Amino acid sequence: MGVKLLVLISMMLMMGVISHGAGKILKLTNNSGGGTYLTQDEKWFSQTLDHYSPTDHRQFNQRYYEFLDYFQKPDGPIFLKLCGESSCNGIVNDYITEVMNRKQNVSSYENSWFVFGVSYSGALSAWFRLKFPHLTCGSLASSAVVLTVYNFTDFDKQIGESAGPDCKRALQEVTRLAEEGLSNNAKAVKSLFGAEKLRNDGDFLYMLADAAVVAFQYGNPDALCSPLIEANASRNNLLDVYADYVKNYFFGSFGASIETYDQEILKKTTFNGKNSDRLWWYQVCTEVAYFQVAPSNDSIRSSKVDTKYHLDLCKNVFGKGIYPDVDTTNLYYGGTSIAGSKIIFTNGSQDPWRHASKQKSSKDMPSYLIKCHNCGHGTDLRGCPQSPLSLEGDASKCGSPDAVQKVRQEMIEHIDLWLSECDDQGRSFFM
């Protein structure tokens, strides 16, 4: 490997979400599986609250971490790993603030910078390179959702494709049984899943769909499909089997919370540890949508999880007048036609989010699809399977570890080349 990880600055803005974003990762860990930290030393700097207001000068303390063990002093490259969901435009400027702070107050050398991100932060990585090409040597946009989508029907379609015909049929039957149960005895069917608190039937059905999503998104399809297919073949009650999966895996091993789906909790503006997804939903409802609606035909999720459900959620949680302006976001950044350069795009074949990413290579923007049975979200960086979530998954457990390693090698070669070109050009950073 020609380029070592020299400096990793991780901007920890907030917790991520489950199938809506990058995952609940709040620490820098190693990849040995021991759960140890690369660093626990929190660092802080003053960040502007609103980059677009000429009169609002308020600031807040923003946290980040540094990992310096491999830094080649004094002028080695710096790798910036982005995190967090927040306003598309505002958060990109948050990171430029940090880059300038590091440049002006910490290092007097023209270090080369390279930006990393996964999922939404993968899109931020691409957008940062697009907006500030003079500040970076390139970026890695892993599972980067650069295309905002209003009705994201391809999401559910990909779940069906990833599941395969037998598992798909079982999941569709689970949905049918759940809808039937809601009509006959809503309290009983919700109790089966430990979801009595979800008074809104739409929230309950959304949760049921999301529970299936994480198995494919994070590389553990067998945890879901094997028991369902077996139960279907032996004519056991599929709803009971799925309820066991939801309680033991989704809420248990994976660590999801029923409160994540409760609009009454999402409405609370004071952070209480249970409503952090309010932050993601605000972005959904104002900028990016990604409404995970049921396709008109052959859907897995309930047809009641439709556009109206999402719009009603936005109105109920945030009030009237909230609407996702996806066209403006795509027009501003270019969607999958992003006019950038030196950006690496990667996606996992089983990941439903890949349909909001750039999946075709173009000049100076190579795109790689990692194909394997459990290649999901951010597989190039996280490995697979990766749930319960960890910063580094185990690529040896992937259905095709060679496919992962091949793409990783391609990434390394691009990073090597682009950093070398920065060196040859005299690092035009802030010149």
C-alpha positions in Angstrom: 0.0 0.0 0.0 1.7 3.2 -1.2 -0.3 5.6 1.0 -0.7 5.1 4.7 -3.4 6.5 6.8 -1.5 9.5 8.1 -4.0 11.6 9.9 -7.7 10.9 10.4 -9.8 13.8 11.6 -13.3 12.6 12.3 -15.9 15.3 12.6 -18.5 13.9 15.0 -21.5 16.0 14.5 -24.3 13.7 15.7 -25.5 10.1 15.7 -26.4 8.7 12.3 -29.5 6.6 11.7 -30.3 3.1 10.7 -31.5 2.6 7.1 -31.7 6.3 6.6 -28.1 7.2 6.9 -24.6 6.1 7.9 -25.0 4.2 11.0 -24.5 4.7 14.7 -20.8 5.2 14.9 -19.4 7.6 17.4 -15.8 6.5 17.9 -12.6 5.7 16.0 -12.0 2.0 16.5 -9.4 -0.3 15.1 -10.2 -3.3 12.9 -8.9 -6.0 15.2 -12.4 -6.8 16.5 -11.4 -6.1 20.0 -13.5 -2.9 20.3 -10.5 -0.8 21.3 -10.2 2.9 20.4 -7.7 4.4 18.0 -8.2 7.5 20.1 -10.6 8.8 22.8 -9.0 12.3 22.9 -11.8 14.7 22.0 -10.8 18.0 20.4 -13.0 21.0 19.8 -13.1 24.1 17.8 -15.6 27.0 17.4 -18.0 26.5 14.5 -20.3 29.1 12.9 -24.0 28.2 13.4 -25.3 29.7 10.2 -22.9 30.2 7.3 -25.5 32.0 5.2 -26.6 34.7 7.6 -24.7 38.0 7.5 -26.1 39.0 10.9 -26.2 35.8 12.9 -22.7 35.4 14.4 -23.5 32.7 16.9 -21.1 29.8 17.2 -21.0 26.3 18.8 -18.3 23.9 19.8 -17.8 21.2 17.3 -16.0 17.9 18.2 -13.4 16.1 16.2 -10.8 13.4 16.7 -7.2 13.1 15.5 -5.3 9.9 14.9 -1.6 10.8 14.4 0.3 7.5 14.7 1.2 7.3 11.0 1.5 11.0 10.3 4.6 11.8 8.3 5.7 15.1 9.9 5.7 17.8 8.9 4.1 17.8 5.5 2.5 14.4 5.1 -1.1 14.1 3.6 -4.1 14.6 5.9 -7.2 12.4 5.5 -10.4 14.0 6.6 -13.3 11.6 7.4 -16.6 13.3 7.4 -19.6 12.4 9.5 -23.1 13.5 10.2 -26.5 14.5 8.8 -27.2 18.2 8.5 -28.1 20.8 5.9 -26.4 19.9 2.6 -25.0 23.4 2.0 -24.3 24.3 5.6 -22.4 21.2 6.6 -20.1 21.4 3.6 -19.1 24.9 4.9 -18.7 23.4 8.4 -15.9 21.3 7.0 -14.2 24.1 5.1 -14.1 25.9 8.5 -12.2 23.0 10.0 -9.8 22.7 7.0 -9.0 26.4 7.3 -8.6 26.2 11.0 -6.1 23.4 10.7 -4.3 25.2 7.9 -4.0 28.5 9.6 -3.6 27.6 13.2 -2.0 24.2 13.4 0.2 23.5 10.4 2.5 26.0 8.6 3.0 23.4 5.8 1.2 22.8 2.6 -0.2 19.4 3.5 -2.2 17.5 0.9 -5.8 16.8 2.0 -7.9 13.8 1.0 -11.6 13.6 2.0 -13.5 10.4 2.9 -17.2 9.7 3.6 -19.8 6.9 3.7 -23.5 7.2 2.8 -24.7 10.8 3.3 -21.2 11.8 4.4 -20.0 10.1 1.2 -22.2 12.6 -0.7 -20.7 15.4 1.4 -17.2 14.1 0.4 -18.1 14.3 -3.3 -19.7 17.7 -2.8 -16.8 19.1 -0.8 -14.5 18.1 -3.7 -16.9 19.7 -6.2 -17.1 23.0 -4.4 -13.5 23.2 -3.2 -11.3 21.3 -5.7 -8.3 23.6 -4.8 -8.4 22.5 -1.2 -8.2 18.7 -1.7 -6.3 16.2 -3.8 -9.5 14.1 -4.2 -12.2 12.3 -2.3 -13.7 8.9 -1.7 -17.5 8.8 -1.9 -18.5 5.4 -0.5 -22.2 4.5 -1.0 -22.6 8.2 -1.7 -26.2 9.3 -2.1 -25.5 12.2 -4.4 -28.9 12.0 -6.1 -31.9 13.2 -4.1 -35.0 11.3 -4.9 -38.6 12.2 -4.1 -40.4 8.8 -4.4 -37.6 6.3 -3.9 -39.3 3.2 -5.2 -36.1 1.6 -6.4 -35.2 1.2 -2.7 -37.9 -1.4 -2.1 -37.3 -3.0 -5.5 -33.6 -3.5 -4.6 -34.6 -5.2 -1.3 -36.7 -7.7 -3.4 -33.8 -8.3 -5.8 -31.3 -8.8 -2.9 -33.6 -11.1 -1.0 -34.2 -13.5 -3.9 -37.6 -15.0 -4.9 -38.1 -17.2 -1.9 -37.3 -14.7 0.8 -39.1 -12.0 -1.1 -42.3 -14.0 -1.2 -42.0 -14.7 2.6 -41.5 -11.0 3.3 -44.5 -10.1 1.2 -46.6 -12.6 3.2 -45.3 -11.0 6.4 -46.6 -7.7 5.2 -50.0 -9.1 4.2 -50.3 -10.8 7.6 -49.3 -7.6 9.4 -51.9 -5.5 7.5 -54.5 -8.2 8.2 -53.6 -8.2 11.9 -53.9 -4.4 12.1 -57.4 -4.6 10.7 -58.5 -7.3 13.1 -56.6 -6.6 16.3 -54.0 -3.8 16.1 -53.0 -4.0 19.7 -52.2 -7.8 19.5 -50.1 -7.6 16.4 -48.1 -4.6 17.7 -47.6 -6.4 21.0 -46.1 -9.3 19.1 -43.3 -7.0 18.0 -43.0 -5.1 21.2 -44.3 -2.1 19.4 -47.4 -1.2 21.4 -46.2 2.4 21.7 -46.6 3.0 18.0 -50.1 4.4 17.9 -49.8 5.3 14.2 -50.2 2.2 12.0 -48.1 3.8 9.3 -45.2 4.1 11.7 -45.6 0.4 12.6 -45.6 -0.7 9.0 -42.6 1.6 8.3 -40.7 -0.1 11.1 -41.5 -3.5 9.8 -40.1 -2.6 6.4 -37.0 -1.0 7.9 -36.3 -4.1 10.0 -35.9 -6.1 6.8 -33.8 -3.4 5.1 -31.0 -3.5 7.6 -30.3 -7.2 6.8 -29.4 -6.3 3.2 -28.0 -2.9 3.7 -25.5 -4.0 6.3 -24.6 -7.4 4.9 -26.5 -10.0 7.0 -29.2 -11.3 4.6 -29.1 -14.8 6.0 -30.1 -13.6 9.5 -33.4 -12.6 8.0 -34.0 -14.9 5.1 -32.9 -18.3 6.4 -35.5 -18.5 9.2 -38.3 -17.1 7.0 -37.7 -19.5 4.1 -37.5 -22.4 6.5 -40.7 -21.3 8.2 -42.5 -20.8 4.9 -41.5 -24.3 3.7 -42.7 -25.9 7.0 -45.8 -23.8 7.0 -45.0 -22.2 10.3 -46.5 -18.8 11.2 -44.3 -16.3 9.3 -45.4 -13.3 11.4 -44.2 -15.1 14.6 -40.9 -15.9 12.9 -40.5 -12.3 11.7 -41.4 -10.9 15.1 -38.6 -13.0 16.6 -36.1 -11.6 14.1 -37.3 -8.0 14.8 -37.0 -8.4 18.6 -33.8 -10.5 18.7 -31.9 -9.1 15.8 -33.2 -5.7 14.8 -33.9 -4.4 18.3 -31.4 -6.8 19.9 -28.1 -7.4 18.1 -28.5 -4.5 15.7 -29.5 -2.1 18.5 -32.5 -0.4 16.8 -35.1 1.4 19.0 -38.8 1.5 18.7 -38.7 5.2 19.6 -37.0 5.8 16.3 -40.3 5.3 14.6 -42.6 7.1 17.0 -43.7 10.4 15.6 -44.7 11.6 19.0 -41.1 11.2 20.1 -39.7 12.7 16.9 -41.8 15.8 17.6 -39.9 16.6 20.7 -37.4 19.4 20.1 -35.4 18.8 23.3 -32.8 16.0 22.7 -33.5 13.1 25.0 -31.4 10.3 23.5 -34.4 8.7 21.8 -35.2 11.3 19.2 -31.9 11.8 17.4 -33.6 10.7 14.1 -35.5 13.9 14.2 -32.3 15.5 12.7 -32.4 13.1 9.7 -36.1 13.4 9.2 -35.8 17.2 9.1 -33.3 16.8 6.3 -35.6 14.3 4.6 -38.5 16.7 4.9 -36.7 19.8 3.6 -34.0 18.7 1.2 -33.5 15.1 0.1 -36.8 13.2 0.6 -35.8 9.7 -0.2 -39.4 8.7 0.6 -39.2 4.9 0.8 -42.6 4.4 -0.7 -44.0 1.1 -1.9 -43.8 0.5 -5.7 -47.1 0.3 -7.4 -46.6 -3.4 -8.2 -44.9 -6.4 -6.4 -43.8 -4.4 -3.4 -42.4 -5.8 -0.2 -43.4 -3.0 2.1 -47.0 -2.1 2.7 -48.7 0.1 0.1 -49.8 2.2 3.1 -46.2 3.4 3.3 -46.8 5.9 0.5 -46.1 9.5 -0.4 -49.0 10.7 1.8 -47.5 8.9 4.8 -44.2 10.7 4.4 -45.8 14.1 3.8 -48.1 13.6 6.8 -45.1 12.7 9.0 -43.2 15.8 7.9 -46.2 18.0 8.6 -46.9 16.3 12.0 -43.3 16.4 13.2 -42.2 19.8 11.8 -45.4 21.7 11.1 -47.0 23.2 8.0 -45.0 24.5 5.0 -42.3 21.8 5.2 -41.5 20.2 1.8 -38.4 18.5 0.3 -37.0 20.6 -2.6 -35.1 17.7 -4.2 -34.9 19.5 -7.6 -33.0 22.4 -6.1 -30.6 20.1 -4.4 -30.0 18.1 -7.6 -29.6 21.2 -9.6 -27.1 22.7 -7.2 -24.9 19.7 -6.9 -25.6 17.9 -10.2 -27.0 14.6 -8.9 -25.3 11.7 -10.7 -24.1 14.1 -13.3 -21.9 15.8 -10.8 -19.3 18.0 -12.5 -16.4 17.0 -10.2 -13.0 15.4 -10.6 -10.8 12.9 -8.8 -13.8 11.4 -6.9 -14.0 7.7 -6.3 -17.5 6.3 -6.0 -18.1 2.8 -4.6 -21.3 0.8 -3.9 -22.2 -2.7 -2.7 -24.4 -4.8 -5.0 -27.0 -5.6 -2.3 -27.4 -2.0 -1.0 -30.7 -0.3 -1.8 -29.1 3.1 -1.5 -26.9 2.5 -4.5 -29.7 3.7 -6.7 -29.1 7.2 -5.3 -25.4 7.0 -6.0 -23.2 7.5 -9.1 -22.9 3.9 -10.5 -21.3 4.7 -13.9 -17.7 5.9 -14.3 -16.8 9.1 -16.0 -13.7 11.1 -16.6 -11.6 11.4 -13.3 -14.6 9.9 -11.4 -14.3 6.1 -11.4 -17.2 4.1 -10.0 -17.0 0.6 -8.6 -19.8 -1.9 -7.8 -18.7 -4.5 -5.3 -20.6 -7.7 -6.0 -21.2 -10.4 -3.4 -24.0 -12.0 -1.4 -23.6 -9.7 1.5 -21.9 -6.6 0.0 -23.9 -3.7 1.4 -23.5 -0.1 2.5 -19.9 1.2 2.7 -18.5 -2.3 2.1 -15.2 -0.9 0.8 -14.4 0.8 4.1 -16.5 -1.3 6.6 -16.1 -4.7 5.1 -19.1 -7.1 5.5 -21.1 -8.2 7.3 -21.1 -5.1 9.4 -24.0 -5.3 11.8 -23.9 -4.8 14.7 -22.1 -1.8 13.2 -18.4 -1.3 13.6 -16.1 1.2 11.9 -14.2 -1.7 10.2 -16.0 -4.8 9.1 -14.3 -8.1 8.4 -13.8 -8.4 4.6 -12.9 -12.1 5.0 -16.6 -12.8 6.0 -17.9 -11.3 2.7 -19.4 -13.6 0.2 -16.6 -12.7 -2.1 -13.7 -11.2 -0.2 -11.6 -11.0 -3.3 -14.2 -8.6 -4.9 -13.8 -6.3 -1.9 -10.0 -6.5 -1.9 -9.9 -5.8 -5.7 -11.9 -2.6 -5.3 -9.8 -1.5 -2.3 -6.7 -1.9 -4.4 -8.2 0.2 -7.1 -9.0 2.9 -4.5 -5.4 2.8 -3.2 -4.0 3.3 -6.7 -6.2 6.3 -7.4 -5.3 7.8 -4.0 -1.6 7.2 -4.6 -1.9 8.8 -8.1 -3.8 11.9 -7.0 -1.6 12.6 -4.0 1.4 12.3 -6.2 -0.1 14.7 -8.6 -0.7 17.1 -5.7 3.0 16.8 -4.9 4.0 17.4 -8.5 1.9 20.5 -8.7 3.5 21.9 -5.5 0.3 21.5 -3.4 -1.7 24.5 -4.7 -3.6 24.4 -1.3 -4.5 28.0 -0.3 -2.2 29.5 -2.9 
